[in-house]
């Protein structure tokens, strides 16, 4: 491939289109340059084009953009810049080809960034008016630590149109590749069908898919949803629908893994959540990345916020080894809004980041991993994806989250997974994953952290959540042999006991209860958080002392305060006898009431069970590690699926 530093000659107009590139006639398509959908708001457009909002680029299709005379548009954006450092680090490629067709008088300039976000002009070309196919052969060598490639288009005294722009490789893939996709769904038939339609509706992506496997675990069936028949037909016989009882995300995704491994010859299996909005080219990008990877590896997509679609909610995560809890990977940030700060103005987005795992909202797993590692742990939900990534890393299979590959998904800001029935799975499965993988004999600071959470929930009048924690400890202590038997019953049991205490029951509105007894002025002084060790300790002691006194009689029927979800802090609730607290999604409230007898009973139990966990953790870790193969084997998962499955 010739490196182009100047405009190509008119004879090059017969160069392949994006469709030709995708079919492999010349080079291998890695990433299409895609334009916003018709009607996308300005915030969402910022993911595709960096433009003057008063002189927006116009698009007839998602593969062309017309820049007005005298204007400039940059493609230094999340979906259209090329994440060069990731291709440099994880794949065999050492160059990438940027190609496009331009018409009209103007200029194209190619830029790259360094890991610190500084920008370097690489090359450029001018056009005089007629259609021309431009190609630039770009070196990937300078991207070891970070950096992107992108291009800008400038129009002179007439509009310029760019068409069929793409990033490609001047070689064929180094890995054999056949793609299966696994979607786990539970009572979201319309969302699932929308995902199927997005896959079927993209010509490039559809032709890359060998099989789509849907594990339908709900009683609202996907096959009954409007649009299912059309989506099924659009996939041209590639859809495999499996119906089974609700075994959670771990059971649903493991079912798609099982079907892919035993019923197809797919070399890569892509997991997708059912409740995502999909940018189809993300599927093609992650698949291309896997085909050029140096070794078999797990490749994940990042998460854009479905509630605020220009926001990159999470870039990548790791598990902190000391307390064995997930957190943002170093050098990342949560909730970056591209509508506020473009890629060029965000130096922190140019470093390559390394992760321990990737979320299963979008995760590509090579067949080699399924064969050597098995499937997910039988833990229903929570920690299945994190544990799998850690397990893969321990066995020499790396994981990367690839920028420019993402789905829109409900972000964590709109839900609280630490409270309610999900608290059971968070706690039990965290202990299981730690027993399997912690480097510390007794889990490091893990048990200190779980006890701290118990105390926090008790102080915050969340007795239902604390009780679910205690149930989680008991089931962890029961050993690995209990995980598969608990798989179909864990959720109904957690839901059944969530309402054992008032804080586990949802009230439609605080207006359904009497007005609060405490005035706003008095309540205001309780809102100031303690900030020093002395004031924190004093507030904690006051909370313990408060539970030595009986609550006011009227507090059982009349809340002292109405508290919004964001204001529900331990130092506030620890001073109250009752309060309504808004749920994270804003759809209701819980009426929390202080129960001193319950507080002390649960605190004593937490102390006893944590002492037991501390004593028995080394032996439990040995048991769980010895049973890991049984817990994740295709054979045992196959037995779990037997009897309640049907195929379409």
C-alpha positions in Angstrom: 0.0 0.0 0.0 1.4 3.3 -1.1 1.7 6.1 1.5 -0.2 9.1 0.3 1.1 12.5 1.2 -0.6 14.4 -1.6 -3.9 14.2 -3.5 -4.2 10.9 -5.5 -4.5 11.0 -9.2 -8.0 10.9 -10.9 -7.1 7.3 -12.0 -7.5 6.1 -8.4 -11.3 6.8 -8.4 -11.8 3.0 -9.1 -10.4 2.2 -5.6 -12.8 0.0 -3.6 -15.7 1.4 -1.8 -16.5 0.7 1.9 -18.6 -2.3 0.7 -15.6 -3.6 -1.3 -13.3 -3.2 1.6 -15.7 -5.1 3.8 -15.8 -8.0 1.4 -12.1 -8.4 1.6 -11.3 -7.6 -2.1 -8.3 -5.4 -1.3 -7.8 -4.8 2.4 -9.6 -5.7 5.6 -12.1 -3.2 7.1 -11.4 -2.4 10.7 -13.7 0.5 11.4 -16.2 2.5 9.4 -16.5 6.3 9.8 -20.2 6.7 10.7 -22.4 9.7 10.8 -25.2 10.5 13.3 -28.7 9.1 12.7 -31.3 11.5 11.3 -32.8 13.4 14.2 -30.0 12.7 16.7 -29.7 15.7 19.1 -26.6 17.8 19.3 -25.3 16.0 22.4 -25.4 12.7 20.5 -23.9 14.2 17.4 -20.8 15.0 19.5 -19.9 11.2 19.5 -19.6 11.3 15.7 -18.6 14.8 14.5 -16.8 17.7 16.2 -18.5 20.6 14.4 -19.6 24.2 14.6 -23.1 23.7 16.0 -24.4 26.7 13.9 -23.0 25.1 10.7 -23.6 21.4 11.1 -22.4 18.8 8.6 -25.2 17.5 6.5 -25.6 13.8 5.8 -27.8 12.0 3.3 -26.7 8.6 4.7 -24.7 7.4 7.7 -21.6 7.1 5.4 -21.4 10.6 4.0 -21.0 14.1 5.3 -21.1 17.5 3.5 -19.2 20.3 5.0 -20.5 23.8 4.2 -18.2 26.3 2.2 -15.7 27.9 4.5 -16.4 25.5 7.3 -14.4 22.7 9.0 -15.5 19.4 10.6 -13.3 17.2 12.7 -13.7 13.5 13.1 -11.7 13.5 16.3 -14.7 11.9 18.1 -15.4 8.8 20.1 -16.9 6.7 17.3 -14.7 8.0 14.4 -11.2 8.5 15.7 -9.0 5.4 15.6 -7.8 4.1 19.0 -4.3 3.5 17.6 -2.6 2.6 20.9 -4.9 -0.4 21.5 -4.2 -1.8 18.0 -0.5 -1.2 18.6 -0.5 -3.0 22.0 -2.7 -6.0 21.3 -2.6 -6.7 17.6 -0.1 -7.7 14.9 -0.8 -4.5 12.9 1.9 -1.9 12.5 0.1 0.4 10.2 -3.5 1.4 9.4 -5.0 2.7 6.1 -7.3 5.7 6.3 -9.4 5.8 3.1 -12.2 8.1 1.9 -13.8 9.5 -1.2 -13.9 13.3 -1.4 -15.7 15.6 -3.8 -15.5 19.4 -3.8 -12.7 21.9 -3.2 -11.1 21.5 0.1 -8.5 19.8 2.3 -8.1 16.7 4.5 -5.7 16.8 7.4 -4.7 13.7 9.4 -3.6 14.1 13.1 -2.5 11.9 15.9 -2.2 12.4 19.6 0.3 11.3 22.2 -0.5 9.6 25.5 -0.5 13.0 27.2 -3.1 14.3 24.7 -0.8 16.6 22.8 -1.7 16.8 19.1 0.6 16.3 16.1 -0.2 16.9 12.4 0.8 13.9 10.4 -0.2 14.5 6.7 -2.8 16.0 4.5 -4.1 16.4 1.0 -6.1 18.9 -1.0 -8.9 18.3 -3.5 -10.0 20.5 -6.4 -13.5 19.3 -7.0 -13.9 16.0 -8.7 -14.5 12.7 -6.9 -11.2 11.2 -5.7 -10.4 8.3 -3.5 -7.7 9.2 -1.0 -5.7 6.7 1.1 -3.2 7.4 3.8 -0.9 4.6 5.1 -0.4 5.5 8.8 2.3 4.1 11.1 1.2 2.6 14.4 4.7 2.5 16.0 4.5 5.7 18.0 1.5 4.6 20.1 2.9 2.3 22.7 1.5 4.3 25.7 -1.5 5.9 24.1 -2.9 8.1 21.3 -5.5 8.2 18.5 -5.6 9.0 14.8 -8.3 11.2 13.3 -8.8 13.5 10.3 -10.4 16.9 9.7 -12.2 18.1 6.5 -12.0 21.7 5.5 -14.2 23.2 2.7 -12.9 26.1 0.6 -15.3 28.3 -1.4 -17.8 25.4 -2.1 -19.1 22.5 0.0 -17.0 19.3 0.3 -18.5 15.9 0.7 -16.7 12.9 2.3 -18.0 9.5 1.6 -17.3 5.9 2.6 -14.5 6.8 5.0 -12.9 3.9 6.8 -9.9 2.6 8.7 -8.6 -0.6 7.2 -5.7 -3.0 7.3 -3.5 -3.7 4.3 -3.5 -7.4 5.1 -5.8 -10.2 5.8 -6.6 -11.3 9.4 -4.1 -13.6 11.2 -6.9 -15.5 12.9 -9.6 -17.7 11.5 -12.9 -16.1 12.6 -16.6 -17.1 12.8 -18.8 -15.0 15.0 -21.6 -16.1 17.3 -23.6 -13.6 19.4 -25.2 -14.5 22.7 -28.0 -12.4 24.1 -29.4 -13.1 27.6 -32.9 -11.7 28.2 -35.5 -11.7 30.9 -38.9 -10.1 30.3 -37.5 -7.5 27.9 -38.8 -8.9 24.6 -39.1 -5.5 22.9 -35.6 -4.5 23.8 -34.2 -7.9 22.7 -36.0 -7.7 19.4 -34.6 -4.2 18.9 -31.1 -5.6 19.3 -31.8 -8.3 16.8 -33.2 -5.8 14.3 -30.0 -3.7 14.7 -27.9 -6.7 14.0 -30.0 -7.8 11.0 -30.3 -4.2 9.6 -26.6 -3.6 9.1 -25.2 -5.3 5.9 -21.6 -5.5 7.1 -22.4 -6.8 10.6 -25.1 -9.3 9.4 -22.6 -11.0 7.0 -20.1 -11.4 9.8 -22.5 -13.3 12.0 -22.7 -17.1 11.8 -25.3 -17.5 14.7 -27.2 -15.4 17.1 -28.2 -17.2 20.2 -30.9 -15.8 22.5 -31.3 -17.3 25.9 -34.9 -16.2 26.8 -35.5 -16.7 30.6 -38.7 -14.7 31.1 -42.4 -15.4 30.9 -42.8 -12.5 28.4 -41.5 -14.4 25.4 -39.3 -12.8 22.8 -41.0 -15.0 20.1 -44.3 -13.2 20.9 -42.9 -9.7 20.6 -43.9 -7.4 17.7 -41.2 -7.4 15.1 -39.7 -10.7 16.1 -40.7 -12.5 12.9 -39.2 -9.7 10.8 -36.0 -9.7 12.8 -35.7 -13.5 12.6 -36.2 -13.3 8.8 -33.6 -10.5 8.6 -31.0 -12.7 10.2 -31.5 -15.3 7.4 -31.7 -18.5 9.5 -28.9 -17.5 11.8 -31.1 -17.1 14.9 -31.2 -19.8 17.6 -33.8 -19.1 20.3 -33.4 -21.0 23.5 -36.1 -20.8 26.3 -35.3 -21.8 29.9 -36.1 -21.0 33.4 -34.5 -17.8 35.0 -30.9 -18.7 35.9 -29.8 -15.0 35.9 -27.1 -13.4 33.8 -24.6 -16.1 34.6 -27.0 -18.9 33.6 -28.3 -17.1 30.5 -24.9 -16.1 29.2 -23.5 -19.6 30.0 -26.4 -21.1 28.0 -25.4 -19.0 25.0 -21.7 -20.1 25.5 -22.9 -23.8 25.8 -24.9 -23.5 22.5 -22.1 -21.8 20.7 -19.5 -24.3 21.9 -21.6 -27.4 21.3 -23.8 -26.5 18.3 -21.7 -24.1 16.2 -18.1 -23.9 14.9 -17.8 -20.2 15.9 -14.3 -19.1 16.9 -15.6 -16.1 18.9 -18.6 -15.5 21.0 -19.9 -12.0 21.7 -22.1 -11.5 24.8 -24.7 -8.7 24.6 -27.2 -7.5 27.2 -30.8 -7.4 26.1 -31.4 -3.8 27.3 -28.8 -2.0 25.3 -29.0 0.4 22.4 -26.5 -0.8 19.8 -24.2 1.0 17.4 -23.9 -1.9 15.0 -20.4 -1.0 13.8 -19.2 -1.7 17.3 -19.8 -5.4 16.6 -17.7 -5.3 13.4 -14.9 -3.4 15.2 -14.5 -5.7 18.2 -14.6 -8.7 15.8 -11.9 -7.2 13.6 -9.8 -6.5 16.6 -10.0 -10.1 17.7 -9.0 -11.4 14.3 -5.8 -9.4 14.4 -4.9 -10.0 18.1 -1.5 -11.3 18.9 -3.0 -14.0 21.1 -6.5 -15.1 21.9 -8.0 -12.5 24.1 -11.2 -11.1 25.6 -12.3 -7.8 24.1 -15.0 -5.7 25.6 -17.0 -2.6 24.7 -17.3 0.4 26.9 -20.6 1.8 28.3 -22.3 4.9 27.2 -25.1 6.2 29.4 -28.5 5.4 28.0 -30.1 8.2 30.1 -27.6 10.8 28.7 -26.3 9.5 25.5 -23.2 11.7 25.0 -21.8 10.5 28.3 -19.1 7.7 28.4 -20.2 6.2 31.7 -17.3 3.8 32.2 -14.0 3.3 30.3 -12.7 0.2 32.1 -12.4 -1.4 35.5 -10.1 -3.3 37.7 -10.6 -5.2 41.0 -8.7 -3.7 43.9 -6.7 -6.7 45.4 -6.7 -5.5 49.0 -10.4 -5.4 49.6 -11.4 -7.3 46.5 -13.8 -4.7 45.1 -14.2 -3.3 41.6 -13.2 0.3 40.8 -12.4 2.4 37.8 -9.1 1.5 36.2 -6.2 3.9 36.8 -6.1 6.9 34.5 -9.9 6.8 33.8 -12.9 8.8 34.8 -16.5 8.0 35.2 -19.2 10.0 33.3 -17.2 11.9 30.7 -19.5 14.0 28.6 -18.3 14.4 25.0 -20.9 17.2 24.5 -19.0 19.2 27.1 -15.4 18.2 26.3 -14.4 16.8 23.0 -11.8 14.1 22.5 -9.2 16.7 21.5 -9.8 18.7 24.7 -9.7 15.7 27.0 -6.0 14.7 27.6 -7.1 12.0 30.1 -8.7 10.0 27.3 -5.6 9.5 25.2 -3.7 7.2 27.5 -4.1 3.5 26.9 -5.7 1.9 29.9 -5.4 -1.7 31.1 -8.2 -3.6 32.8 -8.8 -6.7 34.8 -12.1 -7.6 33.2 -14.8 -6.2 31.0 -18.6 -6.0 31.6 -20.8 -8.5 29.9 -23.0 -5.8 28.4 -20.7 -6.3 25.5 -17.8 -8.8 25.7 -16.1 -10.9 23.0 -14.7 -14.2 24.2 -12.5 -16.5 22.0 -13.4 -20.2 21.7 -10.1 -21.1 23.2 -11.2 -19.4 26.5 -14.5 -21.2 26.5 -12.7 -24.5 26.0 -10.0 -24.0 28.6 -11.7 -21.8 31.2 -15.3 -23.1 31.0 -18.2 -20.9 31.5 -19.4 -18.4 34.2 -19.7 -19.3 37.9 -23.3 -20.4 38.8 -23.9 -17.2 40.8 -27.0 -15.9 39.0 -25.9 -12.2 38.7 -23.1 -10.0 39.9 -19.4 -10.7 39.7 -19.7 -13.3 37.0 -18.0 -11.0 34.4 -15.3 -9.8 36.8 -14.4 -13.2 38.0 -14.2 -14.5 34.5 -11.8 -11.8 33.5 -9.6 -12.4 36.5 -9.7 -16.2 35.8 -8.7 -15.5 32.2 -5.8 -13.3 33.2 -4.5 -15.9 35.6 -4.5 -18.4 32.7 -2.6 -16.0 30.3 -5.7 -14.7 28.4 -5.6 -10.9 28.4 -8.6 -8.6 28.4 -9.0 -5.1 26.8 -11.8 -2.6 26.6 -11.7 -1.0 23.2 -12.6 2.7 22.8 -14.9 3.4 20.0 -16.7 0.1 20.8 -19.6 0.7 23.1 -23.3 0.2 23.8 -25.7 2.5 25.4 -26.8 1.0 28.7 -28.6 2.1 31.8 -25.8 3.5 34.0 -25.4 2.8 37.7 -26.4 6.3 38.6 -30.1 5.3 38.1 -30.0 2.3 40.3 -28.6 1.1 43.6 -27.4 -2.4 43.4 -26.0 -2.4 46.9 -29.5 -2.3 48.5 -32.5 -4.6 48.1 -32.4 -8.1 46.8 -29.3 -7.5 44.7 -27.3 -6.9 47.9 -27.4 -10.7 48.5 -25.7 -11.5 45.2 -23.2 -8.7 45.5 -22.0 -9.9 48.9 -22.1 -13.7 48.4 -20.5 -13.6 44.9 -17.8 -11.1 46.0 -16.8 -13.6 48.7 -16.9 -16.5 46.2 -14.7 -14.6 43.7 -12.3 -13.5 46.4 -12.0 -17.1 47.7 -11.1 -18.1 44.2 -8.6 -15.4 43.4 -7.4 -13.3 46.3 -3.7 -13.3 47.0 -4.2 -12.9 50.7 -4.7 -15.8 53.1 -7.7 -14.2 54.8 -8.9 -12.0 52.0 -6.9 -8.9 52.8 -9.2 -6.1 54.0 -12.3 -7.8 52.4 -13.9 -8.9 55.7 -13.2 -5.5 57.3 -15.0 -3.9 54.3 -18.1 -6.2 54.5 -18.4 -5.6 58.2 -18.2 -1.9 57.6 -21.0 -2.2 55.1 -23.1 -4.1 57.6 -22.6 -1.4 60.2 -23.4 1.3 57.7 -26.6 -0.3 56.6 -27.7 -0.9 60.2 -27.0 2.8 61.0 -29.0 3.8 57.9 -32.0 1.8 59.1 -31.6 -0.7 56.2 -32.3 -3.9 58.1 -33.6 -5.8 55.1 -30.3 -5.2 53.2 -28.3 -6.2 56.3 -30.4 -9.4 56.6 -29.7 -10.2 53.0 -26.0 -9.8 53.7 -26.2 -12.3 56.5 -28.0 -14.8 54.3 -25.2 -14.3 51.8 -22.5 -15.1 54.4 -24.4 -18.3 55.4 -24.6 -19.4 51.8 -20.9 -18.7 51.2 -20.0 -20.6 54.3 -22.0 -23.6 53.0 -19.3 -24.2 50.4 -19.1 -24.5 46.6 -21.3 -27.5 46.4 -24.3 -25.3 47.2 -23.9 -22.9 44.3 -25.6 -25.0 41.5 -28.5 -26.1 43.8 -29.1 -22.5 44.8 -29.0 -21.2 41.2 -32.8 -21.4 40.4 -34.0 -20.6 44.0 -31.6 -17.8 45.1 -33.6 -15.0 43.5 -37.1 -16.0 44.7 -35.6 -16.5 48.2 -34.0 -13.1 48.2 -37.2 -11.4 46.9 -39.3 -13.2 49.5 -37.1 -12.0 52.4 -36.6 -8.5 51.0 -39.8 -7.4 52.5 -39.1 -8.8 56.0 -38.4 -5.3 57.2 -40.0 -1.9 56.4 -37.0 -0.6 54.4 -37.4 -3.5 51.9 -41.0 -2.4 50.9 -41.5 0.3 48.3 -44.1 3.0 48.9 -45.4 4.8 45.8 -44.8 8.3 47.2 -43.9 10.1 50.5 -47.3 11.8 50.0 -48.9 8.6 51.0 -47.6 9.1 54.5 -48.1 11.9 57.0 -46.1 15.1 56.6 -42.6 14.9 58.3 -42.4 16.0 61.9 -39.0 17.8 61.6 -38.8 21.2 60.0 -36.4 22.0 57.2 -34.3 24.5 59.2 -33.7 21.9 62.0 -32.9 19.2 59.5 -30.4 21.4 57.6 -27.9 21.2 60.5 -27.9 17.4 60.2 -26.8 17.5 56.6 -23.2 18.6 57.3 -20.9 15.6 57.0 -18.2 14.8 59.5 -14.8 15.2 57.8 -12.1 14.5 60.3 -11.4 11.2 62.2 -12.5 12.9 65.4 -15.8 14.1 64.1 -16.4 10.8 62.2 -15.7 8.8 65.4 -17.9 11.1 67.5 -20.8 10.8 65.0 -20.4 7.0 64.9 -20.5 6.7 68.7 -23.5 9.0 68.8 -25.2 6.6 66.3 -24.5 3.6 68.6 -25.7 5.5 71.6 -28.9 6.6 69.8 -29.8 2.9 69.4 -29.7 2.4 73.2 -32.8 4.6 73.4 -36.3 3.7 72.2 -37.6 5.6 69.2 -40.3 8.2 69.5 -43.7 6.5 69.4 -45.0 8.7 66.7 -42.1 7.9 64.4 -43.5 4.5 63.5 -46.4 6.2 61.7 -45.0 9.7 60.9 -41.5 10.1 59.3 -39.2 12.7 60.8 -37.9 13.6 57.4 -38.4 13.1 53.7 -35.0 12.5 52.3 -34.0 12.3 48.6 -31.9 9.4 47.4 -28.8 11.5 47.0 -29.1 12.9 50.5 -29.4 9.5 52.2 -26.1 9.5 54.1 -25.2 7.5 57.2 -24.5 10.6 59.4 -28.0 11.9 58.7 -30.0 8.7 59.0 -28.1 7.7 62.1 -29.7 10.6 64.0 -33.3 9.8 63.1 -36.0 7.5 64.3 -37.7 7.3 60.9 -37.6 8.8 57.4 -38.8 8.2 53.9 -35.9 7.8 51.5 -36.3 8.0 47.7 -35.3 5.0 45.6 -32.4 5.5 43.2 -34.7 5.4 40.1 -37.0 8.1 41.7 -40.1 5.8 41.3 -40.9 5.5 45.0 -39.7 5.7 48.6 -38.9 3.4 51.4 -40.2 4.2 54.9 -37.3 3.4 57.2 -37.9 3.1 60.9 -35.4 2.7 63.7 -35.6 -0.6 65.6 -33.0 -0.8 68.4 -33.6 -4.4 69.2 -33.1 -5.4 65.5 -30.1 -3.2 65.3 -28.2 -4.9 68.2 -29.4 -8.4 67.3 -28.0 -7.9 63.7 -24.8 -6.2 64.8 -24.0 -9.1 67.2 -24.7 -11.6 64.4 -22.5 -9.7 62.0 -19.6 -9.8 64.6 -20.0 -13.5 65.1 -20.3 -14.4 61.5 -17.3 -12.2 60.5 -15.2 -13.9 63.2 -16.2 -17.3 61.7 -15.4 -16.0 58.2 -12.0 -14.9 59.3 -11.2 -18.3 60.9 -12.5 -20.4 58.0 -11.6 -18.3 55.0 -8.3 -20.1 54.2 -10.1 -23.5 54.2 -13.0 -22.1 52.2 -10.6 -20.7 49.6 -9.1 -24.1 49.2 -12.5 -25.7 48.8 -13.7 -23.2 46.2 -10.5 -23.4 44.2 -10.6 -27.2 44.2 -14.2 -27.0 42.8 -13.7 -24.3 40.2 -13.5 -26.8 37.4 -16.8 -28.4 38.4 -18.5 -25.0 38.9 -17.6 -23.8 35.4 -17.5 -27.0 33.3 -19.8 -27.2 30.2 -20.8 -30.7 31.4 -22.2 -29.4 34.7 -23.8 -26.4 33.1 -25.4 -28.8 30.6 -26.9 -30.7 33.5 -28.2 -27.5 34.9 -30.0 -26.7 31.6 -31.5 -30.2 31.2 -35.2 -30.5 31.6 -36.4 -26.9 31.2 -35.1 -26.0 27.8 -36.7 -25.7 24.4 -35.3 -24.8 21.1 -36.8 -22.8 18.2 
